[in-house]
Amino acid sequence: MYKISYFKEAEKTLQRMPRNIAKLIREKLKVIAASPYADHPNATKLQGREGYRLRVGDWRVIYKIKNEQLVIIVMKVASRGEVYR
């Protein structure tokens, strides 16, 4: 099982968003941490940049998988319209 680490900005966003959505995002990240390369229906590899995208309703989570440290780094959590800026 991989550990989940958050950039400061991602953690702040999770704390400010509605609790039910933040809880759902954290639960989905735990599923990914258990098996990062399994076929998750709402997670896809980003094109043209390093990392992956997790879709949770209208929210997007951008994360990287660091195999050497067995860690998933959550870089950004934002609404669909803001995440790729």
PDB file with SEQRES, HELIX, SHEET and CRYST1 records, atoms N, CA, C and O in Angstrom:
SEQRES   1 A   85  MET TYR LYS ILE SER TYR PHE LYS GLU ALA GLU LYS THR          
SEQRES   2 A   85  LEU GLN ARG MET PRO ARG ASN ILE ALA LYS LEU ILE ARG          
SEQRES   3 A   85  GLU LYS LEU LYS VAL ILE ALA ALA SER PRO TYR ALA ASP          
SEQRES   4 A   85  HIS PRO ASN ALA THR LYS LEU GLN GLY ARG GLU GLY TYR          
SEQRES   5 A   85  ARG LEU ARG VAL GLY ASP TRP ARG VAL ILE TYR LYS ILE          
SEQRES   6 A   85  LYS ASN GLU GLN LEU VAL ILE ILE VAL MET LYS VAL ALA          
SEQRES   7 A   85  SER ARG GLY GLU VAL TYR ARG                                  
HELIX    1 AA1 LYS A    8  ARG A   16  1                                   9    
HELIX    2 AA2 ARG A   19  ALA A   34  1                                  16    
SHEET    1 AA1 5 LYS A   3  TYR A   6  0                                        
SHEET    2 AA1 5 VAL A  71  SER A  79  1                                        
SHEET    3 AA1 5 TRP A  59  LYS A  66 -1                                        
SHEET    4 AA1 5 TYR A  52  VAL A  56 -1                                        
SHEET    5 AA1 5 ALA A  43  LYS A  45 -1                                        
CRYST1    1.000    1.000    1.000  90.00  90.00  90.00 P 1           1          
ATOM      1  N   MET A   1       0.844  -1.187   0.000  1.00  0.00           N  
ATOM      2  CA  MET A   1       0.000   0.000   0.000  1.00  0.00           C  
ATOM      3  C   MET A   1       0.888   1.248   0.000  1.00  0.00           C  
ATOM      4  O   MET A   1       1.841   1.354   0.772  1.00  0.00           O  
ATOM      5  N   TYR A   2       0.559   2.158  -0.859  1.00  0.00           N  
ATOM      6  CA  TYR A   2       1.293   3.411  -0.970  1.00  0.00           C  
ATOM      7  C   TYR A   2       0.776   4.411   0.068  1.00  0.00           C  
ATOM      8  O   TYR A   2      -0.399   4.397   0.435  1.00  0.00           O  
ATOM      9  N   LYS A   3       1.669   5.263   0.524  1.00  0.00           N  
ATOM     10  CA  LYS A   3       1.296   6.346   1.432  1.00  0.00           C  
ATOM     11  C   LYS A   3       0.778   7.510   0.589  1.00  0.00           C  
ATOM     12  O   LYS A   3       1.207   7.677  -0.553  1.00  0.00           O  
ATOM     13  N   ILE A   4      -0.125   8.307   1.125  1.00  0.00           N  
ATOM     14  CA  ILE A   4      -0.659   9.469   0.415  1.00  0.00           C  
ATOM     15  C   ILE A   4      -0.098  10.728   1.060  1.00  0.00           C  
ATOM     16  O   ILE A   4      -0.210  10.924   2.270  1.00  0.00           O  
ATOM     17  N   SER A   5       0.504  11.576   0.236  1.00  0.00           N  
ATOM     18  CA  SER A   5       1.072  12.838   0.688  1.00  0.00           C  
ATOM     19  C   SER A   5       0.416  13.966  -0.102  1.00  0.00           C  
ATOM     20  O   SER A   5       0.097  13.794  -1.278  1.00  0.00           O  
ATOM     21  N   TYR A   6       0.211  15.120   0.535  1.00  0.00           N  
ATOM     22  CA  TYR A   6      -0.491  16.238  -0.098  1.00  0.00           C  
ATOM     23  C   TYR A   6       0.395  17.475  -0.159  1.00  0.00           C  
ATOM     24  O   TYR A   6       1.078  17.806   0.810  1.00  0.00           O  
ATOM     25  N   PHE A   7       0.383  18.160  -1.310  1.00  0.00           N  
ATOM     26  CA  PHE A   7       0.959  19.501  -1.368  1.00  0.00           C  
ATOM     27  C   PHE A   7       0.112  20.388  -0.470  1.00  0.00           C  
ATOM     28  O   PHE A   7      -1.071  20.118  -0.264  1.00  0.00           O  
ATOM     29  N   LYS A   8       0.706  21.438   0.060  1.00  0.00           N  
ATOM     30  CA  LYS A   8       0.003  22.342   0.973  1.00  0.00           C  
ATOM     31  C   LYS A   8      -1.270  22.908   0.335  1.00  0.00           C  
ATOM     32  O   LYS A   8      -2.314  22.972   0.985  1.00  0.00           O  
ATOM     33  N   GLU A   9      -1.187  23.316  -0.926  1.00  0.00           N  
ATOM     34  CA  GLU A   9      -2.344  23.886  -1.630  1.00  0.00           C  
ATOM     35  C   GLU A   9      -3.486  22.867  -1.745  1.00  0.00           C  
ATOM     36  O   GLU A   9      -4.652  23.219  -1.569  1.00  0.00           O  
ATOM     37  N   ALA A  10      -3.153  21.619  -2.037  1.00  0.00           N  
ATOM     38  CA  ALA A  10      -4.168  20.575  -2.164  1.00  0.00           C  
ATOM     39  C   ALA A  10      -4.852  20.320  -0.821  1.00  0.00           C  
ATOM     40  O   ALA A  10      -6.071  20.159  -0.760  1.00  0.00           O  
ATOM     41  N   GLU A  11      -4.065  20.284   0.248  1.00  0.00           N  
ATOM     42  CA  GLU A  11      -4.631  20.064   1.587  1.00  0.00           C  
ATOM     43  C   GLU A  11      -5.563  21.205   1.978  1.00  0.00           C  
ATOM     44  O   GLU A  11      -6.632  20.964   2.540  1.00  0.00           O  
ATOM     45  N   LYS A  12      -5.173  22.440   1.688  1.00  0.00           N  
ATOM     46  CA  LYS A  12      -6.029  23.590   2.004  1.00  0.00           C  
ATOM     47  C   LYS A  12      -7.344  23.527   1.240  1.00  0.00           C  
ATOM     48  O   LYS A  12      -8.405  23.816   1.795  1.00  0.00           O  
ATOM     49  N   THR A  13      -7.276  23.152  -0.025  1.00  0.00           N  
ATOM     50  CA  THR A  13      -8.491  23.044  -0.833  1.00  0.00           C  
ATOM     51  C   THR A  13      -9.427  21.994  -0.247  1.00  0.00           C  
ATOM     52  O   THR A  13     -10.634  22.217  -0.160  1.00  0.00           O  
ATOM     53  N   LEU A  14      -8.879  20.859   0.153  1.00  0.00           N  
ATOM     54  CA  LEU A  14      -9.707  19.807   0.753  1.00  0.00           C  
ATOM     55  C   LEU A  14     -10.364  20.280   2.048  1.00  0.00           C  
ATOM     56  O   LEU A  14     -11.499  19.904   2.339  1.00  0.00           O  
ATOM     57  N   GLN A  15      -9.666  21.093   2.818  1.00  0.00           N  
ATOM     58  CA  GLN A  15     -10.224  21.586   4.075  1.00  0.00           C  
ATOM     59  C   GLN A  15     -11.331  22.611   3.852  1.00  0.00           C  
ATOM     60  O   GLN A  15     -12.235  22.738   4.677  1.00  0.00           O  
ATOM     61  N   ARG A  16     -11.265  23.344   2.738  1.00  0.00           N  
ATOM     62  CA  ARG A  16     -12.265  24.382   2.467  1.00  0.00           C  
ATOM     63  C   ARG A  16     -13.498  23.865   1.734  1.00  0.00           C  
ATOM     64  O   ARG A  16     -14.550  24.503   1.784  1.00  0.00           O  
ATOM     65  N   MET A  17     -13.396  22.743   1.066  1.00  0.00           N  
ATOM     66  CA  MET A  17     -14.530  22.251   0.274  1.00  0.00           C  
ATOM     67  C   MET A  17     -15.551  21.552   1.173  1.00  0.00           C  
ATOM     68  O   MET A  17     -15.247  21.249   2.326  1.00  0.00           O  
ATOM     69  N   PRO A  18     -16.753  21.294   0.661  1.00  0.00           N  
ATOM     70  CA  PRO A  18     -17.756  20.583   1.464  1.00  0.00           C  
ATOM     71  C   PRO A  18     -17.201  19.247   1.969  1.00  0.00           C  
ATOM     72  O   PRO A  18     -16.528  18.522   1.237  1.00  0.00           O  
ATOM     73  N   ARG A  19     -17.495  18.946   3.217  1.00  0.00           N  
ATOM     74  CA  ARG A  19     -16.920  17.760   3.862  1.00  0.00           C  
ATOM     75  C   ARG A  19     -17.250  16.461   3.141  1.00  0.00           C  
ATOM     76  O   ARG A  19     -16.407  15.570   3.046  1.00  0.00           O  
ATOM     77  N   ASN A  20     -18.478  16.351   2.632  1.00  0.00           N  
ATOM     78  CA  ASN A  20     -18.853  15.097   1.976  1.00  0.00           C  
ATOM     79  C   ASN A  20     -18.015  14.859   0.720  1.00  0.00           C  
ATOM     80  O   ASN A  20     -17.657  13.718   0.427  1.00  0.00           O  
ATOM     81  N   ILE A  21     -17.700  15.911  -0.019  1.00  0.00           N  
ATOM     82  CA  ILE A  21     -16.884  15.767  -1.226  1.00  0.00           C  
ATOM     83  C   ILE A  21     -15.433  15.473  -0.850  1.00  0.00           C  
ATOM     84  O   ILE A  21     -14.792  14.617  -1.461  1.00  0.00           O  
ATOM     85  N   ALA A  22     -14.918  16.177   0.150  1.00  0.00           N  
ATOM     86  CA  ALA A  22     -13.541  15.940   0.599  1.00  0.00           C  
ATOM     87  C   ALA A  22     -13.381  14.499   1.090  1.00  0.00           C  
ATOM     88  O   ALA A  22     -12.367  13.856   0.820  1.00  0.00           O  
ATOM     89  N   LYS A  23     -14.377  14.003   1.806  1.00  0.00           N  
ATOM     90  CA  LYS A  23     -14.337  12.628   2.304  1.00  0.00           C  
ATOM     91  C   LYS A  23     -14.329  11.637   1.143  1.00  0.00           C  
ATOM     92  O   LYS A  23     -13.582  10.659   1.161  1.00  0.00           O  
ATOM     93  N   LEU A  24     -15.159  11.892   0.140  1.00  0.00           N  
ATOM     94  CA  LEU A  24     -15.222  11.024  -1.034  1.00  0.00           C  
ATOM     95  C   LEU A  24     -13.882  11.016  -1.783  1.00  0.00           C  
ATOM     96  O   LEU A  24     -13.418   9.962  -2.219  1.00  0.00           O  
ATOM     97  N   ILE A  25     -13.272  12.181  -1.927  1.00  0.00           N  
ATOM     98  CA  ILE A  25     -11.966  12.269  -2.593  1.00  0.00           C  
ATOM     99  C   ILE A  25     -10.922  11.468  -1.822  1.00  0.00           C  
ATOM    100  O   ILE A  25     -10.150  10.719  -2.420  1.00  0.00           O  
ATOM    101  N   ARG A  26     -10.893  11.621  -0.501  1.00  0.00           N  
ATOM    102  CA  ARG A  26      -9.919  10.884   0.315  1.00  0.00           C  
ATOM    103  C   ARG A  26     -10.142   9.371   0.223  1.00  0.00           C  
ATOM    104  O   ARG A  26      -9.183   8.601   0.184  1.00  0.00           O  
ATOM    105  N   GLU A  27     -11.415   8.947   0.189  1.00  0.00           N  
ATOM    106  CA  GLU A  27     -11.720   7.516   0.064  1.00  0.00           C  
ATOM    107  C   GLU A  27     -11.240   6.969  -1.276  1.00  0.00           C  
ATOM    108  O   GLU A  27     -10.671   5.879  -1.339  1.00  0.00           O  
ATOM    109  N   LYS A  28     -11.468   7.726  -2.342  1.00  0.00           N  
ATOM    110  CA  LYS A  28     -11.031   7.277  -3.672  1.00  0.00           C  
ATOM    111  C   LYS A  28      -9.510   7.231  -3.759  1.00  0.00           C  
ATOM    112  O   LYS A  28      -8.951   6.346  -4.407  1.00  0.00           O  
ATOM    113  N   LEU A  29      -8.841   8.174  -3.113  1.00  0.00           N  
ATOM    114  CA  LEU A  29      -7.378   8.148  -3.097  1.00  0.00           C  
ATOM    115  C   LEU A  29      -6.856   6.932  -2.330  1.00  0.00           C  
ATOM    116  O   LEU A  29      -5.824   6.372  -2.699  1.00  0.00           O  
ATOM    117  N   LYS A  30      -7.549   6.517  -1.274  1.00  0.00           N  
ATOM    118  CA  LYS A  30      -7.143   5.320  -0.528  1.00  0.00           C  
ATOM    119  C   LYS A  30      -7.247   4.075  -1.399  1.00  0.00           C  
ATOM    120  O   LYS A  30      -6.393   3.191  -1.331  1.00  0.00           O  
ATOM    121  N   VAL A  31      -8.297   4.006  -2.219  1.00  0.00           N  
ATOM    122  CA  VAL A  31      -8.460   2.873  -3.136  1.00  0.00           C  
ATOM    123  C   VAL A  31      -7.303   2.847  -4.130  1.00  0.00           C  
ATOM    124  O   VAL A  31      -6.743   1.788  -4.416  1.00  0.00           O  
ATOM    125  N   ILE A  32      -6.951   4.017  -4.651  1.00  0.00           N  
ATOM    126  CA  ILE A  32      -5.834   4.101  -5.594  1.00  0.00           C  
ATOM    127  C   ILE A  32      -4.523   3.743  -4.896  1.00  0.00           C  
ATOM    128  O   ILE A  32      -3.679   3.071  -5.488  1.00  0.00           O  
ATOM    129  N   ALA A  33      -4.341   4.175  -3.659  1.00  0.00           N  
ATOM    130  CA  ALA A  33      -3.110   3.884  -2.914  1.00  0.00           C  
ATOM    131  C   ALA A  33      -2.925   2.384  -2.696  1.00  0.00           C  
ATOM    132  O   ALA A  33      -1.795   1.902  -2.622  1.00  0.00           O  
ATOM    133  N   ALA A  34      -4.017   1.657  -2.595  1.00  0.00           N  
ATOM    134  CA  ALA A  34      -3.934   0.213  -2.397  1.00  0.00           C  
ATOM    135  C   ALA A  34      -3.417  -0.492  -3.651  1.00  0.00           C  
ATOM    136  O   ALA A  34      -2.764  -1.532  -3.562  1.00  0.00           O  
ATOM    137  N   SER A  35      -3.712   0.080  -4.816  1.00  0.00           N  
ATOM    138  CA  SER A  35      -3.285  -0.520  -6.079  1.00  0.00           C  
ATOM    139  C   SER A  35      -3.203   0.566  -7.148  1.00  0.00           C  
ATOM    140  O   SER A  35      -4.129   0.706  -7.947  1.00  0.00           O  
ATOM    141  N   PRO A  36      -2.118   1.337  -7.182  1.00  0.00           N  
ATOM    142  CA  PRO A  36      -2.041   2.528  -8.029  1.00  0.00           C  
ATOM    143  C   PRO A  36      -2.136   2.277  -9.530  1.00  0.00           C  
ATOM    144  O   PRO A  36      -2.582   3.151 -10.273  1.00  0.00           O  
ATOM    145  N   TYR A  37      -1.726   1.101  -9.984  1.00  0.00           N  
ATOM    146  CA  TYR A  37      -1.719   0.862 -11.426  1.00  0.00           C  
ATOM    147  C   TYR A  37      -2.880  -0.003 -11.901  1.00  0.00           C  
ATOM    148  O   TYR A  37      -2.925  -0.390 -13.069  1.00  0.00           O  
ATOM    149  N   ALA A  38      -3.808  -0.308 -11.019  1.00  0.00           N  
ATOM    150  CA  ALA A  38      -5.004  -1.040 -11.432  1.00  0.00           C  
ATOM    151  C   ALA A  38      -5.872  -0.116 -12.278  1.00  0.00           C  
ATOM    152  O   ALA A  38      -5.683   1.101 -12.277  1.00  0.00           O  
ATOM    153  N   ASP A  39      -6.810  -0.691 -12.989  1.00  0.00           N  
ATOM    154  CA  ASP A  39      -7.682   0.094 -13.860  1.00  0.00           C  
ATOM    155  C   ASP A  39      -8.804   0.717 -13.028  1.00  0.00           C  
ATOM    156  O   ASP A  39      -9.819   0.075 -12.759  1.00  0.00           O  
ATOM    157  N   HIS A  40      -8.610   1.962 -12.628  1.00  0.00           N  
ATOM    158  CA  HIS A  40      -9.621   2.696 -11.873  1.00  0.00           C  
ATOM    159  C   HIS A  40     -10.469   3.484 -12.868  1.00  0.00           C  
ATOM    160  O   HIS A  40      -9.919   4.189 -13.714  1.00  0.00           O  
ATOM    161  N   PRO A  41     -11.792   3.380 -12.788  1.00  0.00           N  
ATOM    162  CA  PRO A  41     -12.654   3.980 -13.813  1.00  0.00           C  
ATOM    163  C   PRO A  41     -12.546   5.496 -13.950  1.00  0.00           C  
ATOM    164  O   PRO A  41     -12.756   6.016 -15.046  1.00  0.00           O  
ATOM    165  N   ASN A  42     -12.232   6.213 -12.895  1.00  0.00           N  
ATOM    166  CA  ASN A  42     -12.187   7.674 -12.964  1.00  0.00           C  
ATOM    167  C   ASN A  42     -10.777   8.239 -12.884  1.00  0.00           C  
ATOM    168  O   ASN A  42     -10.601   9.442 -12.691  1.00  0.00           O  
ATOM    169  N   ALA A  43      -9.775   7.388 -13.029  1.00  0.00           N  
ATOM    170  CA  ALA A  43      -8.384   7.838 -12.977  1.00  0.00           C  
ATOM    171  C   ALA A  43      -7.717   7.549 -14.317  1.00  0.00           C  
ATOM    172  O   ALA A  43      -7.797   6.435 -14.835  1.00  0.00           O  
ATOM    173  N   THR A  44      -7.059   8.562 -14.869  1.00  0.00           N  
ATOM    174  CA  THR A  44      -6.367   8.389 -16.147  1.00  0.00           C  
ATOM    175  C   THR A  44      -5.019   9.102 -16.105  1.00  0.00           C  
ATOM    176  O   THR A  44      -4.818  10.056 -15.353  1.00  0.00           O  
ATOM    177  N   LYS A  45      -4.106   8.610 -16.937  1.00  0.00           N  
ATOM    178  CA  LYS A  45      -2.791   9.243 -17.054  1.00  0.00           C  
ATOM    179  C   LYS A  45      -2.954  10.550 -17.815  1.00  0.00           C  
ATOM    180  O   LYS A  45      -3.692  10.618 -18.798  1.00  0.00           O  
ATOM    181  N   LEU A  46      -2.261  11.584 -17.354  1.00  0.00           N  
ATOM    182  CA  LEU A  46      -2.312  12.879 -18.036  1.00  0.00           C  
ATOM    183  C   LEU A  46      -1.519  12.810 -19.333  1.00  0.00           C  
ATOM    184  O   LEU A  46      -0.489  12.141 -19.409  1.00  0.00           O  
ATOM    185  N   GLN A  47      -2.002  13.498 -20.332  1.00  0.00           N  
ATOM    186  CA  GLN A  47      -1.285  13.559 -21.604  1.00  0.00           C  
ATOM    187  C   GLN A  47      -0.476  14.847 -21.661  1.00  0.00           C  
ATOM    188  O   GLN A  47      -0.978  15.923 -21.335  1.00  0.00           O  
ATOM    189  N   GLY A  48       0.763  14.730 -22.073  1.00  0.00           N  
ATOM    190  CA  GLY A  48       1.606  15.907 -22.213  1.00  0.00           C  
ATOM    191  C   GLY A  48       2.249  16.398 -20.929  1.00  0.00           C  
ATOM    192  O   GLY A  48       2.965  17.399 -20.945  1.00  0.00           O  
ATOM    193  N   ARG A  49       2.012  15.724 -19.833  1.00  0.00           N  
ATOM    194  CA  ARG A  49       2.639  16.085 -18.559  1.00  0.00           C  
ATOM    195  C   ARG A  49       2.684  14.854 -17.671  1.00  0.00           C  
ATOM    196  O   ARG A  49       1.990  13.866 -17.913  1.00  0.00           O  
ATOM    197  N   GLU A  50       3.502  14.932 -16.652  1.00  0.00           N  
ATOM    198  CA  GLU A  50       3.660  13.813 -15.739  1.00  0.00           C  
ATOM    199  C   GLU A  50       2.496  13.776 -14.757  1.00  0.00           C  
ATOM    200  O   GLU A  50       2.045  14.821 -14.288  1.00  0.00           O  
ATOM    201  N   GLY A  51       2.015  12.596 -14.448  1.00  0.00           N  
ATOM    202  CA  GLY A  51       1.006  12.450 -13.419  1.00  0.00           C  
ATOM    203  C   GLY A  51      -0.291  11.848 -13.919  1.00  0.00           C  
ATOM    204  O   GLY A  51      -0.412  11.407 -15.062  1.00  0.00           O  
ATOM    205  N   TYR A  52      -1.254  11.851 -13.012  1.00  0.00           N  
ATOM    206  CA  TYR A  52      -2.554  11.245 -13.264  1.00  0.00           C  
ATOM    207  C   TYR A  52      -3.655  12.192 -12.824  1.00  0.00           C  
ATOM    208  O   TYR A  52      -3.424  13.126 -12.056  1.00  0.00           O  
ATOM    209  N   ARG A  53      -4.857  11.934 -13.325  1.00  0.00           N  
ATOM    210  CA  ARG A  53      -6.020  12.732 -12.966  1.00  0.00           C  
ATOM    211  C   ARG A  53      -7.085  11.800 -12.404  1.00  0.00           C  
ATOM    212  O   ARG A  53      -7.361  10.742 -12.968  1.00  0.00           O  
ATOM    213  N   LEU A  54      -7.674  12.202 -11.295  1.00  0.00           N  
ATOM    214  CA  LEU A  54      -8.800  11.488 -10.710  1.00  0.00           C  
ATOM    215  C   LEU A  54     -10.010  12.393 -10.800  1.00  0.00           C  
ATOM    216  O   LEU A  54      -9.962  13.549 -10.381  1.00  0.00           O  
ATOM    217  N   ARG A  55     -11.097  11.866 -11.348  1.00  0.00           N  
ATOM    218  CA  ARG A  55     -12.326  12.646 -11.484  1.00  0.00           C  
ATOM    219  C   ARG A  55     -13.287  12.222 -10.376  1.00  0.00           C  
ATOM    220  O   ARG A  55     -13.593  11.040 -10.222  1.00  0.00           O  
ATOM    221  N   VAL A  56     -13.758  13.206  -9.609  1.00  0.00           N  
ATOM    222  CA  VAL A  56     -14.741  12.973  -8.550  1.00  0.00           C  
ATOM    223  C   VAL A  56     -15.828  14.026  -8.730  1.00  0.00           C  
ATOM    224  O   VAL A  56     -15.703  15.144  -8.231  1.00  0.00           O  
ATOM    225  N   GLY A  57     -16.888  13.671  -9.438  1.00  0.00           N  
ATOM    226  CA  GLY A  57     -17.946  14.633  -9.746  1.00  0.00           C  
ATOM    227  C   GLY A  57     -17.391  15.770 -10.579  1.00  0.00           C  
ATOM    228  O   GLY A  57     -16.783  15.535 -11.623  1.00  0.00           O  
ATOM    229  N   ASP A  58     -17.593  17.006 -10.129  1.00  0.00           N  
ATOM    230  CA  ASP A  58     -17.073  18.180 -10.832  1.00  0.00           C  
ATOM    231  C   ASP A  58     -15.670  18.558 -10.371  1.00  0.00           C  
ATOM    232  O   ASP A  58     -15.143  19.592 -10.783  1.00  0.00           O  
ATOM    233  N   TRP A  59     -15.070  17.746  -9.535  1.00  0.00           N  
ATOM    234  CA  TRP A  59     -13.738  18.027  -8.994  1.00  0.00           C  
ATOM    235  C   TRP A  59     -12.704  17.139  -9.659  1.00  0.00           C  
ATOM    236  O   TRP A  59     -13.008  16.028 -10.092  1.00  0.00           O  
ATOM    237  N   ARG A  60     -11.466  17.645  -9.737  1.00  0.00           N  
ATOM    238  CA  ARG A  60     -10.355  16.893 -10.296  1.00  0.00           C  
ATOM    239  C   ARG A  60      -9.203  16.896  -9.299  1.00  0.00           C  
ATOM    240  O   ARG A  60      -8.935  17.889  -8.623  1.00  0.00           O  
ATOM    241  N   VAL A  61      -8.537  15.759  -9.234  1.00  0.00           N  
ATOM    242  CA  VAL A  61      -7.369  15.606  -8.369  1.00  0.00           C  
ATOM    243  C   VAL A  61      -6.193  15.236  -9.274  1.00  0.00           C  
ATOM    244  O   VAL A  61      -6.256  14.249 -10.006  1.00  0.00           O  
ATOM    245  N   ILE A  62      -5.136  16.019  -9.223  1.00  0.00           N  
ATOM    246  CA  ILE A  62      -3.927  15.739  -9.996  1.00  0.00           C  
ATOM    247  C   ILE A  62      -2.899  15.152  -9.031  1.00  0.00           C  
ATOM    248  O   ILE A  62      -2.602  15.743  -7.993  1.00  0.00           O  
ATOM    249  N   TYR A  63      -2.360  13.982  -9.383  1.00  0.00           N  
ATOM    250  CA  TYR A  63      -1.411  13.325  -8.487  1.00  0.00           C  
ATOM    251  C   TYR A  63      -0.311  12.628  -9.268  1.00  0.00           C  
ATOM    252  O   TYR A  63      -0.455  12.341 -10.457  1.00  0.00           O  
ATOM    253  N   LYS A  64       0.800  12.359  -8.573  1.00  0.00           N  
ATOM    254  CA  LYS A  64       1.935  11.615  -9.120  1.00  0.00           C  
ATOM    255  C   LYS A  64       2.122  10.364  -8.286  1.00  0.00           C  
ATOM    256  O   LYS A  64       1.774  10.330  -7.106  1.00  0.00           O  
ATOM    257  N   ILE A  65       2.673   9.343  -8.907  1.00  0.00           N  
ATOM    258  CA  ILE A  65       3.015   8.114  -8.201  1.00  0.00           C  
ATOM    259  C   ILE A  65       4.536   8.019  -8.145  1.00  0.00           C  
ATOM    260  O   ILE A  65       5.203   8.000  -9.180  1.00  0.00           O  
ATOM    261  N   LYS A  66       5.075   7.961  -6.940  1.00  0.00           N  
ATOM    262  CA  LYS A  66       6.523   7.820  -6.744  1.00  0.00           C  
ATOM    263  C   LYS A  66       6.799   6.390  -6.272  1.00  0.00           C  
ATOM    264  O   LYS A  66       6.616   6.070  -5.098  1.00  0.00           O  
ATOM    265  N   ASN A  67       7.241   5.541  -7.195  1.00  0.00           N  
ATOM    266  CA  ASN A  67       7.454   4.131  -6.875  1.00  0.00           C  
ATOM    267  C   ASN A  67       8.614   3.905  -5.918  1.00  0.00           C  
ATOM    268  O   ASN A  67       8.570   2.990  -5.095  1.00  0.00           O  
ATOM    269  N   GLU A  68       9.654   4.729  -6.018  1.00  0.00           N  
ATOM    270  CA  GLU A  68      10.829   4.534  -5.167  1.00  0.00           C  
ATOM    271  C   GLU A  68      10.475   4.677  -3.685  1.00  0.00           C  
ATOM    272  O   GLU A  68      10.976   3.928  -2.847  1.00  0.00           O  
ATOM    273  N   GLN A  69       9.606   5.645  -3.369  1.00  0.00           N  
ATOM    274  CA  GLN A  69       9.229   5.898  -1.977  1.00  0.00           C  
ATOM    275  C   GLN A  69       7.886   5.271  -1.614  1.00  0.00           C  
ATOM    276  O   GLN A  69       7.443   5.387  -0.471  1.00  0.00           O  
ATOM    277  N   LEU A  70       7.236   4.612  -2.564  1.00  0.00           N  
ATOM    278  CA  LEU A  70       5.891   4.054  -2.366  1.00  0.00           C  
ATOM    279  C   LEU A  70       4.940   5.128  -1.848  1.00  0.00           C  
ATOM    280  O   LEU A  70       4.294   4.965  -0.813  1.00  0.00           O  
ATOM    281  N   VAL A  71       4.869   6.232  -2.595  1.00  0.00           N  
ATOM    282  CA  VAL A  71       4.041   7.357  -2.166  1.00  0.00           C  
ATOM    283  C   VAL A  71       3.247   7.900  -3.347  1.00  0.00           C  
ATOM    284  O   VAL A  71       3.726   7.916  -4.481  1.00  0.00           O  
ATOM    285  N   ILE A  72       2.033   8.342  -3.065  1.00  0.00           N  
ATOM    286  CA  ILE A  72       1.207   9.059  -4.033  1.00  0.00           C  
ATOM    287  C   ILE A  72       1.182  10.503  -3.568  1.00  0.00           C  
ATOM    288  O   ILE A  72       0.783  10.791  -2.439  1.00  0.00           O  
ATOM    289  N   ILE A  73       1.608  11.413  -4.438  1.00  0.00           N  
ATOM    290  CA  ILE A  73       1.673  12.828  -4.086  1.00  0.00           C  
ATOM    291  C   ILE A  73       0.514  13.547  -4.755  1.00  0.00           C  
ATOM    292  O   ILE A  73       0.443  13.623  -5.982  1.00  0.00           O  
ATOM    293  N   VAL A  74      -0.393  14.075  -3.942  1.00  0.00           N  
ATOM    294  CA  VAL A  74      -1.530  14.836  -4.456  1.00  0.00           C  
ATOM    295  C   VAL A  74      -1.060  16.273  -4.631  1.00  0.00           C  
ATOM    296  O   VAL A  74      -0.758  16.967  -3.660  1.00  0.00           O  
ATOM    297  N   MET A  75      -1.003  16.708  -5.891  1.00  0.00           N  
ATOM    298  CA  MET A  75      -0.452  18.027  -6.186  1.00  0.00           C  
ATOM    299  C   MET A  75      -1.520  19.107  -6.222  1.00  0.00           C  
ATOM    300  O   MET A  75      -1.272  20.238  -5.806  1.00  0.00           O  
ATOM    301  N   LYS A  76      -2.706  18.770  -6.715  1.00  0.00           N  
ATOM    302  CA  LYS A  76      -3.726  19.802  -6.871  1.00  0.00           C  
ATOM    303  C   LYS A  76      -5.109  19.181  -6.782  1.00  0.00           C  
ATOM    304  O   LYS A  76      -5.351  18.089  -7.296  1.00  0.00           O  
ATOM    305  N   VAL A  77      -6.012  19.897  -6.119  1.00  0.00           N  
ATOM    306  CA  VAL A  77      -7.430  19.552  -6.071  1.00  0.00           C  
ATOM    307  C   VAL A  77      -8.172  20.817  -6.454  1.00  0.00           C  
ATOM    308  O   VAL A  77      -8.009  21.854  -5.812  1.00  0.00           O  
ATOM    309  N   ALA A  78      -8.991  20.739  -7.501  1.00  0.00           N  
ATOM    310  CA  ALA A  78      -9.701  21.935  -7.963  1.00  0.00           C  
ATOM    311  C   ALA A  78     -10.923  21.520  -8.769  1.00  0.00           C  
ATOM    312  O   ALA A  78     -11.081  20.358  -9.145  1.00  0.00           O  
ATOM    313  N   SER A  79     -11.776  22.492  -9.022  1.00  0.00           N  
ATOM    314  CA  SER A  79     -12.944  22.217  -9.858  1.00  0.00           C  
ATOM    315  C   SER A  79     -12.477  21.973 -11.286  1.00  0.00           C  
ATOM    316  O   SER A  79     -11.354  22.318 -11.651  1.00  0.00           O  
ATOM    317  N   ARG A  80     -13.330  21.388 -12.070  1.00  0.00           N  
ATOM    318  CA  ARG A  80     -12.984  21.010 -13.436  1.00  0.00           C  
ATOM    319  C   ARG A  80     -12.434  22.186 -14.241  1.00  0.00           C  
ATOM    320  O   ARG A  80     -11.462  22.023 -14.978  1.00  0.00           O  
ATOM    321  N   GLY A  81     -13.033  23.351 -14.111  1.00  0.00           N  
ATOM    322  CA  GLY A  81     -12.623  24.507 -14.895  1.00  0.00           C  
ATOM    323  C   GLY A  81     -11.301  25.122 -14.479  1.00  0.00           C  
ATOM    324  O   GLY A  81     -10.679  25.838 -15.264  1.00  0.00           O  
ATOM    325  N   GLU A  82     -10.861  24.855 -13.256  1.00  0.00           N  
ATOM    326  CA  GLU A  82      -9.653  25.499 -12.731  1.00  0.00           C  
ATOM    327  C   GLU A  82      -8.433  24.593 -12.660  1.00  0.00           C  
ATOM    328  O   GLU A  82      -7.310  25.085 -12.549  1.00  0.00           O  
ATOM    329  N   VAL A  83      -8.624  23.309 -12.721  1.00  0.00           N  
ATOM    330  CA  VAL A  83      -7.535  22.388 -12.403  1.00  0.00           C  
ATOM    331  C   VAL A  83      -6.377  22.431 -13.391  1.00  0.00           C  
ATOM    332  O   VAL A  83      -5.234  22.222 -12.983  1.00  0.00           O  
ATOM    333  N   TYR A  84      -6.616  22.688 -14.646  1.00  0.00           N  
ATOM    334  CA  TYR A  84      -5.539  22.617 -15.641  1.00  0.00           C  
ATOM    335  C   TYR A  84      -4.868  23.960 -15.895  1.00  0.00           C  
ATOM    336  O   TYR A  84      -4.012  24.046 -16.775  1.00  0.00           O  
ATOM    337  N   ARG A  85      -5.219  25.001 -15.165  1.00  0.00           N  
ATOM    338  CA  ARG A  85      -4.610  26.327 -15.340  1.00  0.00           C  
ATOM    339  C   ARG A  85      -3.244  26.401 -14.719  1.00  0.00           C  
ATOM    340  O   ARG A  85      -2.595  27.445 -14.777  1.00  0.00           O  
TER     341      ARG A  85                                                      
END                                                                             
